[in-house]
Amino acid sequence: LYRNGVKQTAPVLAAKGDLFKIGVTPFAGLTTTAFLQRHPLNALAQCGVAAPSTATRLFKYSITGAAAATTALPASYLGANLPGLSDWEFTPVYADLVMHARQFGHPDHPWGGPTDLVPIGADGWPVGDFGVYLMSGPGRLGTYKVAFNGQANVSLAASAATTISGKVYDAAKNLTTLDVVRATGADQMVLIFKGTGSGIKNLKVMRPGYAVTNPPLFTTEFVNHISRFKTLRFMDWLRTNNNRLVTTWATRTVPTTTRTLSAAGVPWEHVIALGNQTGKDLWINIPLLADDDHVLQLARLLKTTLTSGAKVYVEYSNEIWNSSFTQYGDNKNLATAEVGANPASPLAFDGNTNADMLGYRRSAKRLKEISDIFRGVYGDAAMMATIRPVFAGQVVQPYIAQMGLEFVETVYGPPSRYFYALAGAPYFNLGARQTVDGLTAADVLTAMGDSVTALPKVNAFEKNIALARWYNLPLLAYEGGADTFGPGSLAAKKAASLDPAMLALCKRYLSTWYAAGGETMMWYTAGATNWDTQY
């Protein structure tokens, strides 16, 4: 028995306006009859207790349970978050290293920091001499083909075991080509361009095996790797966390004016290009501060250029409940500002002006508004079929999502009209030993196995599934998987992660999630990982 979202373990004295819900965990062989009853003077409302002579029985219900039929899980039940993009990431996403690079810097200090930057033209290319920090990770050895329009003296900075050769200038095409060769012992790659006059343009630094003429946007290795997943989540690509740069449509990253990585995230056009190339369903994150026009233009862009027939999962920001990210405070501030400016705001429909409550409600309200905008572009028939708005909460605190869902139901109607699913992030980890030093690989595997065993309780599967079902929504995982994050026993964590026993743990983890009633799991992440650091 739940009273106002809180599970009751003793008789309850009800007050006018209380909301009661009954939750049942079915199992094979379950057969029971229970009652909900009340006593006019004492807190005697209980389930499954014979009614005293002074009690009034409200209703009786019977429940039976049977073993679920064994069925194959749909292929769409396993998706993945795409790995982050940076000069130090191990996954070769773009064929052109420039798209992984730091911002163009001064030729004498090209490190890409705020004080290193050089002037950039309207087309995104430097208007004079510059340097570019292309790679700080190990990367592949071999020959990287370089091409650009214009002329320059090209050299290397802080690039061990790396050489430049074969430089040629074609005056008819105003095209310079050269090779950068990385040998054993190479680590970072930094190129310096001097004597450029008013600047060079169309710089390409292609990974080994890719030509400078008509190269693909994404590497074959990356595309092949993600082929195993049905759905791709772009949260890290879009720099969703702590993003205060993207507000209007004009503030988005545009591929024709931004050449290196941007703190505003990748261009939407690249998200769509990957969807069209792979045919995968897309899970996108709308920036917290994106206005209505931004959402409208994005919906139109997707409708007109996403030709693969993919489904699009639409999430508002990421983990708005998480106080480690700026979107948590920004959302709460926007909510309180809205009510302050308009006391009749739907957020305060019942007079509640608690800042946390207003924040929970605003995250649901904004996703509802985003859903309405997409409906206006795609039409009713596409909603929940092609366009799938996802309302994300915190699995260990289901009440956060509950507050948003109850708000939507009260003010606007059934949440299932606006939302396709409820989602959380049920990771498994080392529990209390997450950052402990001195563990062995066997210790790590044992701790993570215990975490899988405790997964349904720790992550409140029963409450989350019940909440989702109450509102006719499936429960998805926007993130999930093995979590070894943090300092402590790094060598043991690495050995455990690469041990065949980890595969068995992952399978048991997924089976536990699906058996509880969870649906699509978005693994975090699909990509190469640096096993030697806490990250």
C-alpha positions as CSV (number, residue, x, y, z in Angstrom):
1,L,0.0,0.0,0.0
2,Y,1.4,3.4,-1.0
3,R,0.2,6.6,0.5
4,N,1.1,9.7,-1.6
5,G,3.9,7.7,-3.2
6,V,5.4,6.4,0.1
7,K,5.2,2.6,0.9
8,Q,3.3,1.9,4.1
9,T,4.4,-0.8,6.5
10,A,1.8,-0.2,9.2
11,P,-1.9,0.9,9.5
12,V,-2.5,4.3,8.0
13,L,-4.6,7.2,9.4
14,A,-5.9,8.8,6.1
15,A,-6.5,12.5,5.6
16,K,-8.7,14.1,3.0
17,G,-6.9,14.4,-0.3
18,D,-4.5,11.4,0.3
19,L,-3.7,9.3,-2.8
20,F,-3.5,5.6,-2.2
21,K,-2.1,3.0,-4.6
22,I,-1.7,-0.7,-4.3
23,G,1.4,-2.4,-5.7
24,V,1.7,-6.1,-6.2
25,T,4.8,-8.1,-7.1
26,P,3.6,-11.2,-9.0
27,F,5.4,-14.5,-9.0
28,A,4.7,-18.1,-10.1
29,G,2.3,-19.8,-7.8
30,L,0.9,-16.6,-6.2
31,T,-2.7,-17.0,-5.1
32,T,-4.1,-14.5,-2.6
33,T,-7.3,-12.6,-1.6
34,A,-6.9,-9.2,0.1
35,F,-9.1,-6.4,1.3
36,L,-8.9,-2.6,1.6
37,Q,-10.9,-1.5,4.6
38,R,-11.2,1.4,6.9
39,H,-12.1,2.1,10.5
40,P,-13.8,5.4,11.3
41,L,-11.7,6.2,14.4
42,N,-8.4,4.4,14.2
43,A,-5.7,3.8,11.6
44,L,-6.8,0.3,10.7
45,A,-6.8,0.5,6.9
46,Q,-4.7,-2.5,5.9
47,C,-4.5,-5.1,3.1
48,G,-5.3,-8.8,3.9
49,V,-6.6,-8.4,7.5
50,A,-10.0,-9.5,8.5
51,A,-12.4,-6.6,9.0
52,P,-13.2,-5.8,12.6
53,S,-16.9,-5.3,13.3
54,T,-16.5,-1.5,13.2
55,A,-14.6,-1.4,9.9
56,T,-16.0,-0.7,6.5
57,R,-14.7,-2.9,3.7
58,L,-13.9,-0.7,0.7
59,F,-13.2,-3.5,-1.8
60,K,-11.9,-7.0,-2.2
61,Y,-9.4,-8.3,-4.8
62,S,-7.9,-11.6,-5.8
63,I,-4.6,-12.2,-7.5
64,T,-3.0,-15.2,-9.1
65,G,0.4,-15.5,-10.6
66,A,2.0,-17.8,-13.2
67,A,5.4,-18.3,-14.7
68,A,6.0,-15.9,-17.6
69,A,6.4,-17.5,-21.0
70,T,9.9,-17.6,-22.3
71,T,10.1,-15.4,-25.3
72,A,13.0,-14.0,-27.3
73,L,13.8,-10.4,-26.6
74,P,13.4,-8.0,-29.5
75,A,16.7,-6.8,-31.1
76,S,15.6,-3.2,-30.3
77,Y,16.1,-3.9,-26.5
78,L,19.8,-3.2,-26.6
79,G,21.1,0.2,-27.6
80,A,24.1,2.2,-26.7
81,N,25.3,5.6,-25.7
82,L,28.0,6.8,-28.2
83,P,31.4,7.6,-26.8
84,G,32.5,11.1,-26.1
85,L,34.4,13.1,-28.8
86,S,37.7,14.7,-28.0
87,D,41.4,14.6,-29.0
88,W,42.1,12.0,-26.2
89,E,39.3,9.6,-26.9
90,F,40.2,6.1,-28.1
91,T,37.3,5.5,-30.5
92,P,38.0,6.6,-34.1
93,V,34.7,8.2,-34.9
94,Y,35.5,10.8,-37.6
95,A,37.8,9.9,-40.5
96,D,39.2,13.5,-40.4
97,L,41.2,14.2,-37.3
98,V,40.3,17.9,-37.5
99,M,36.8,17.1,-36.4
100,H,38.2,15.6,-33.2
101,A,40.7,18.5,-32.7
102,R,40.8,21.3,-30.1
103,Q,40.0,24.8,-31.3
104,F,42.6,26.5,-33.6
105,G,45.3,28.0,-31.4
106,H,48.3,30.4,-31.7
107,P,51.2,28.8,-33.5
108,D,53.5,29.3,-30.5
109,H,51.0,27.9,-28.0
110,P,48.4,25.8,-29.9
111,W,46.9,24.0,-26.9
112,G,43.3,25.1,-27.5
113,G,42.8,26.9,-24.1
114,P,40.9,30.2,-23.8
115,T,44.0,32.3,-24.1
116,D,45.5,30.3,-27.0
117,L,42.8,30.9,-29.6
118,V,43.3,32.8,-32.9
119,P,40.8,34.8,-35.0
120,I,38.4,32.7,-37.1
121,G,36.7,33.8,-40.2
122,A,32.9,33.4,-41.0
123,D,33.7,30.1,-42.7
124,G,35.3,28.7,-39.6
125,W,38.9,28.7,-40.8
126,P,41.7,30.8,-39.2
127,V,42.5,34.1,-40.9
128,G,46.2,33.8,-40.4
129,D,48.9,31.5,-38.9
130,F,47.8,28.9,-36.3
131,G,48.4,25.6,-34.7
132,V,46.0,22.7,-34.1
133,Y,46.1,20.1,-31.4
134,L,44.8,17.0,-33.2
135,M,45.6,14.0,-30.9
136,S,46.7,13.4,-27.3
137,G,46.0,9.7,-27.2
138,P,47.9,6.8,-28.6
139,G,46.0,6.7,-31.9
140,R,47.0,4.5,-34.9
141,L,50.6,4.5,-36.2
142,G,51.1,5.0,-39.9
143,T,50.6,7.7,-42.5
144,Y,48.0,10.4,-42.1
145,K,47.2,12.2,-45.4
146,V,47.0,16.0,-45.1
147,A,45.5,18.5,-47.6
148,F,44.5,22.2,-47.5
149,N,43.8,25.0,-49.9
150,G,46.6,27.6,-49.8
151,Q,50.3,27.5,-48.8
152,A,52.0,27.3,-45.5
153,N,55.2,26.2,-43.7
154,V,54.0,23.1,-41.8
155,S,55.8,21.8,-38.8
156,L,55.2,19.7,-35.7
157,A,55.1,20.6,-32.0
158,A,55.4,18.2,-29.1
159,S,54.9,15.3,-31.4
160,A,57.3,12.5,-30.6
161,A,58.3,9.9,-33.2
162,T,56.3,11.8,-35.8
163,T,57.6,13.2,-39.1
164,I,56.3,15.2,-42.1
165,S,57.2,14.2,-45.7
166,G,56.1,14.4,-49.3
167,K,54.9,18.0,-49.2
168,V,53.6,19.1,-52.7
169,Y,51.8,22.3,-53.8
170,D,49.5,22.3,-56.9
171,A,49.3,25.9,-58.0
172,A,46.4,25.1,-60.5
173,K,44.3,23.8,-57.6
174,N,45.8,26.0,-54.9
175,L,46.1,22.7,-53.0
176,T,48.9,21.6,-50.7
177,T,49.3,17.9,-49.7
178,L,51.7,16.2,-47.4
179,D,52.0,13.1,-45.2
180,V,52.4,12.9,-41.4
181,V,53.9,9.6,-40.4
182,R,53.6,8.3,-36.8
183,A,56.1,5.6,-35.8
184,T,56.5,3.5,-32.7
185,G,56.6,5.8,-29.6
186,A,54.3,8.4,-31.1
187,D,51.7,9.9,-28.8
188,Q,50.2,13.4,-29.4
189,M,50.0,15.1,-32.8
190,V,50.2,18.9,-33.1
191,L,50.6,20.7,-36.4
192,I,51.8,24.3,-36.8
193,F,50.9,26.4,-39.9
194,K,53.0,29.5,-40.5
195,G,53.4,31.8,-43.6
196,T,49.8,31.3,-44.4
197,G,49.1,34.9,-45.5
198,S,45.4,35.5,-44.9
199,G,45.0,31.9,-43.9
200,I,44.5,28.4,-45.3
201,K,41.1,26.7,-45.8
202,N,39.6,23.2,-46.0
203,L,42.2,21.5,-43.9
204,K,41.9,17.7,-43.7
205,V,44.1,15.3,-41.7
206,M,42.9,11.8,-42.6
207,R,43.4,8.7,-40.6
208,P,45.5,5.9,-42.1
209,G,43.6,4.2,-44.9
210,Y,41.5,7.2,-45.8
211,A,42.1,9.5,-48.8
212,V,41.8,13.3,-48.7
213,T,39.5,13.1,-51.8
214,N,35.8,12.5,-51.0
215,P,36.5,10.9,-47.6
216,P,33.6,9.4,-45.5
217,L,32.4,11.4,-42.5
218,F,32.7,8.4,-40.1
219,T,35.3,5.7,-40.1
220,T,34.5,2.2,-41.2
221,E,35.8,0.9,-37.9
222,F,33.3,3.0,-35.9
223,V,30.3,2.2,-38.1
224,N,31.1,-1.5,-37.9
225,H,31.4,-1.3,-34.2
226,I,28.0,0.3,-33.6
227,S,26.2,-2.0,-36.0
228,R,25.3,-4.4,-33.2
229,F,23.1,-1.8,-31.5
230,K,19.6,-0.9,-32.6
231,T,19.4,2.6,-31.0
232,L,22.1,5.2,-30.5
233,R,22.1,7.9,-27.8
234,F,23.9,11.1,-28.5
235,M,24.1,12.7,-25.1
236,D,27.9,13.0,-25.0
237,W,28.1,14.0,-28.7
238,L,25.7,16.9,-28.0
239,R,27.6,18.0,-24.9
240,T,24.3,17.9,-23.1
241,N,25.7,18.2,-19.5
242,N,26.6,21.7,-18.3
243,N,25.6,23.2,-21.7
244,R,24.7,26.9,-21.4
245,L,25.8,27.7,-24.9
246,V,22.9,26.4,-26.9
247,T,19.7,28.4,-26.6
248,T,18.4,29.7,-30.0
249,W,18.7,27.9,-33.3
250,A,21.4,30.3,-34.2
251,T,23.6,29.1,-31.3
252,R,23.7,25.5,-32.4
253,T,26.9,24.1,-34.0
254,V,26.8,24.5,-37.8
255,P,29.0,22.2,-39.9
256,T,29.9,24.9,-42.4
257,T,31.1,27.4,-39.8
258,T,32.6,25.1,-37.1
259,R,35.5,22.9,-38.1
260,T,36.8,21.5,-34.8
261,L,35.1,20.1,-31.8
262,S,32.7,22.6,-30.2
263,A,31.6,23.0,-26.6
264,A,28.1,23.3,-28.0
265,G,28.2,19.7,-29.3
266,V,28.3,18.2,-32.8
267,P,26.0,19.6,-35.5
268,W,22.6,18.1,-35.7
269,E,23.4,17.3,-39.3
270,H,26.1,14.8,-38.2
271,V,23.5,13.0,-35.9
272,I,21.2,12.7,-38.9
273,A,24.0,11.7,-41.2
274,L,24.9,8.8,-38.9
275,G,21.3,7.8,-38.7
276,N,20.9,7.8,-42.5
277,Q,24.1,5.8,-43.0
278,T,23.4,3.2,-40.4
279,G,19.6,3.0,-40.3
280,K,19.8,3.1,-36.5
281,D,17.1,4.6,-34.3
282,L,18.3,7.9,-32.7
283,W,18.0,9.0,-29.1
284,I,18.6,12.7,-28.9
285,N,18.9,15.2,-26.0
286,I,17.4,18.6,-26.3
287,P,19.7,21.2,-24.6
288,L,18.1,22.5,-21.3
289,L,18.1,26.1,-22.5
290,A,16.9,25.5,-26.1
291,D,13.9,27.7,-26.9
292,D,10.7,26.7,-28.7
293,D,12.1,27.8,-32.1
294,H,15.2,25.7,-31.7
295,V,13.0,22.7,-31.0
296,L,10.7,23.6,-33.9
297,Q,13.6,24.0,-36.4
298,L,15.2,20.7,-35.2
299,A,11.9,18.8,-35.6
300,R,11.6,20.2,-39.2
301,L,15.3,19.3,-39.9
302,L,14.7,15.7,-38.7
303,K,11.5,15.4,-40.7
304,T,13.0,16.6,-43.9
305,T,16.5,15.1,-43.8
306,L,16.3,11.9,-41.8
307,T,15.5,9.5,-44.6
308,S,16.3,6.2,-42.9
309,G,12.9,5.7,-41.4
310,A,14.5,5.7,-37.9
311,K,12.6,6.2,-34.7
312,V,13.6,9.2,-32.7
313,Y,13.7,9.1,-28.9
314,V,13.6,12.7,-27.6
315,E,14.8,13.4,-24.1
316,Y,15.0,16.8,-22.4
317,S,18.6,17.4,-21.4
318,N,20.2,14.7,-19.2
319,E,19.7,13.9,-15.5
320,I,18.1,17.2,-14.6
321,W,17.7,15.7,-11.1
322,N,21.6,15.5,-10.7
323,S,23.0,18.4,-8.8
324,S,26.5,17.7,-10.2
325,F,25.4,19.3,-13.5
326,T,24.4,22.9,-14.2
327,Q,21.1,21.8,-15.8
328,Y,19.9,20.9,-12.3
329,G,20.2,24.4,-10.9
330,D,19.2,26.1,-14.2
331,N,16.0,24.1,-14.4
332,K,15.1,24.9,-10.8
333,N,15.9,28.5,-11.3
334,L,13.8,28.6,-14.5
335,A,10.9,27.0,-12.6
336,T,11.0,29.4,-9.7
337,A,11.4,32.4,-12.0
338,E,8.3,31.3,-14.0
339,V,6.2,31.1,-10.9
340,G,7.6,34.4,-9.6
341,A,6.7,36.1,-12.9
342,N,3.3,34.4,-13.1
343,P,1.8,33.1,-9.9
344,A,-0.9,31.4,-12.0
345,S,1.7,29.2,-13.8
346,P,0.6,25.6,-14.1
347,L,3.7,24.7,-12.1
348,A,2.0,26.1,-9.0
349,F,-1.5,24.8,-9.8
350,D,-2.0,23.6,-6.2
351,G,-0.2,26.5,-4.5
352,N,3.0,24.5,-3.9
353,T,6.0,26.8,-4.4
354,N,8.7,24.5,-3.1
355,A,11.7,25.0,-5.4
356,D,12.5,21.3,-5.7
357,M,8.9,20.5,-6.5
358,L,8.7,23.2,-9.1
359,G,11.9,21.9,-10.7
360,Y,10.5,18.3,-10.9
361,R,7.3,19.7,-12.4
362,R,9.1,21.9,-14.9
363,S,11.2,19.1,-16.3
364,A,8.0,17.2,-17.1
365,K,6.3,20.4,-18.4
366,R,9.1,21.2,-20.7
367,L,9.2,17.7,-22.2
368,K,5.4,17.9,-22.7
369,E,6.0,21.2,-24.6
370,I,8.7,19.6,-26.7
371,S,6.4,16.7,-27.4
372,D,3.7,19.2,-28.5
373,I,6.1,20.9,-30.9
374,F,7.2,17.7,-32.5
375,R,3.5,16.7,-32.8
376,G,2.9,19.9,-34.7
377,V,5.6,19.0,-37.2
378,Y,5.1,15.2,-37.5
379,G,1.3,14.9,-36.9
380,D,-0.6,12.7,-34.4
381,A,0.1,9.4,-36.1
382,A,3.8,9.7,-35.8
383,M,3.8,10.4,-32.1
384,M,4.9,7.4,-29.9
385,A,5.6,5.6,-33.1
386,T,8.3,7.6,-35.0
387,I,8.8,10.3,-32.4
388,R,9.2,8.9,-28.8
389,P,9.6,11.5,-26.1
390,V,11.2,9.9,-23.0
391,F,10.7,11.2,-19.5
392,A,13.8,10.4,-17.5
393,G,14.1,10.1,-13.7
394,Q,16.4,8.6,-11.1
395,V,15.8,4.9,-10.4
396,V,16.9,5.0,-6.8
397,Q,14.4,7.9,-6.1
398,P,11.3,7.1,-8.1
399,Y,9.3,9.9,-6.4
400,I,11.2,12.4,-8.6
401,A,9.7,11.1,-11.7
402,Q,6.4,10.5,-9.9
403,M,6.1,14.2,-9.1
404,G,6.5,15.1,-12.7
405,L,4.0,12.5,-14.0
406,E,1.4,13.4,-11.4
407,F,1.7,17.0,-12.4
408,V,1.2,16.3,-16.1
409,E,-1.7,14.0,-15.4
410,T,-3.4,16.6,-13.2
411,V,-2.8,19.6,-15.4
412,Y,-2.7,18.3,-19.0
413,G,-4.1,14.8,-19.0
414,P,-2.7,11.3,-19.4
415,P,1.1,11.4,-19.6
416,S,1.0,8.7,-22.3
417,R,-0.3,11.2,-24.7
418,Y,2.9,13.2,-24.4
419,F,5.5,10.7,-23.3
420,Y,6.5,7.4,-24.9
421,A,8.3,6.0,-21.9
422,L,9.8,6.5,-18.5
423,A,13.5,5.9,-18.1
424,G,16.3,5.5,-15.5
425,A,19.9,4.4,-15.3
426,P,20.3,1.1,-13.3
427,Y,24.1,0.6,-13.3
428,F,25.8,-2.2,-11.4
429,N,29.1,-1.4,-9.6
430,L,31.3,-2.3,-6.7
431,G,29.0,-0.9,-4.0
432,A,30.9,0.1,-0.9
433,R,34.2,-1.1,-2.4
434,Q,33.9,1.2,-5.4
435,T,37.0,3.3,-4.5
436,V,38.8,0.9,-2.2
437,D,42.5,0.2,-2.9
438,G,44.1,-3.2,-2.7
439,L,41.4,-5.3,-4.3
440,T,42.2,-8.2,-6.6
441,A,40.4,-8.9,-9.9
442,A,38.4,-11.6,-8.1
443,D,37.4,-9.1,-5.4
444,V,36.1,-6.7,-8.1
445,L,34.1,-9.5,-9.8
446,T,32.6,-10.6,-6.5
447,A,31.6,-7.1,-5.6
448,M,30.0,-6.5,-9.0
449,G,28.3,-9.8,-8.9
450,D,26.8,-8.9,-5.5
451,S,25.6,-5.6,-7.1
452,V,23.8,-7.5,-9.9
453,T,22.1,-9.7,-7.3
454,A,21.0,-6.6,-5.3
455,L,20.0,-4.7,-8.5
456,P,16.2,-5.0,-8.2
457,K,16.2,-3.8,-4.5
458,V,18.9,-1.1,-4.8
459,N,17.4,0.3,-8.0
460,A,13.8,0.0,-6.8
461,F,12.7,-2.0,-9.8
462,E,9.3,-2.8,-8.3
463,K,8.5,0.9,-7.7
464,N,9.8,2.0,-11.0
465,I,8.0,-0.6,-13.0
466,A,4.8,0.0,-11.0
467,L,5.1,3.8,-11.6
468,A,5.6,3.3,-15.4
469,R,2.7,0.8,-15.7
470,W,0.4,3.1,-13.7
471,Y,0.8,5.7,-16.4
472,N,0.8,3.1,-19.3
473,L,4.4,3.7,-20.1
474,P,7.3,1.2,-20.7
475,L,10.4,1.5,-18.5
476,L,13.6,2.1,-20.4
477,A,17.2,2.6,-19.3
478,Y,18.7,5.7,-20.8
479,E,22.1,4.5,-19.5
480,G,23.3,1.3,-17.8
481,G,26.1,-1.2,-17.7
482,A,29.2,-1.9,-15.6
483,D,30.4,1.0,-13.5
484,T,34.0,0.9,-12.3
485,F,34.4,4.7,-12.2
486,G,36.6,6.3,-9.6
487,P,40.0,5.8,-8.0
488,G,41.1,2.7,-6.2
489,S,42.4,-0.7,-7.4
490,L,42.7,0.4,-11.0
491,A,44.7,-2.6,-12.1
492,A,42.2,-5.0,-10.6
493,K,39.3,-3.2,-12.2
494,K,41.0,-3.4,-15.5
495,A,41.8,-7.1,-15.1
496,A,38.2,-7.8,-14.0
497,S,36.7,-5.8,-16.9
498,L,38.8,-7.8,-19.4
499,D,38.1,-11.2,-17.7
500,P,35.6,-13.6,-19.4
501,A,33.7,-13.7,-16.2
502,M,32.6,-10.1,-16.8
503,L,30.7,-11.2,-19.9
504,A,28.7,-13.6,-17.7
505,L,28.0,-10.8,-15.2
506,C,26.8,-8.5,-18.0
507,K,24.5,-11.2,-19.3
508,R,23.1,-11.8,-15.8
509,Y,22.7,-8.1,-15.4
510,L,20.7,-7.7,-18.6
511,S,18.6,-10.7,-17.8
512,T,17.8,-9.2,-14.4
513,W,16.7,-6.0,-16.0
514,Y,14.5,-7.6,-18.6
515,A,13.0,-10.1,-16.2
516,A,11.9,-7.3,-14.0
517,G,10.0,-5.7,-16.9
518,G,12.6,-3.2,-18.1
519,E,12.7,-2.7,-21.9
520,T,15.3,-1.0,-24.1
521,M,18.7,-0.7,-22.3
522,M,21.1,2.0,-23.6
523,W,24.5,0.6,-22.7
524,Y,27.1,3.2,-21.6
525,T,29.2,3.3,-23.7
526,A,29.8,1.9,-27.2
527,G,33.5,2.6,-27.7
528,A,37.1,1.9,-26.7
529,T,37.9,2.7,-23.1
530,N,41.0,3.8,-21.3
531,W,41.3,1.1,-18.6
532,D,44.3,2.7,-16.9
533,T,42.6,5.7,-15.3
534,Q,39.7,6.1,-13.0
535,Y,37.7,7.5,-15.9
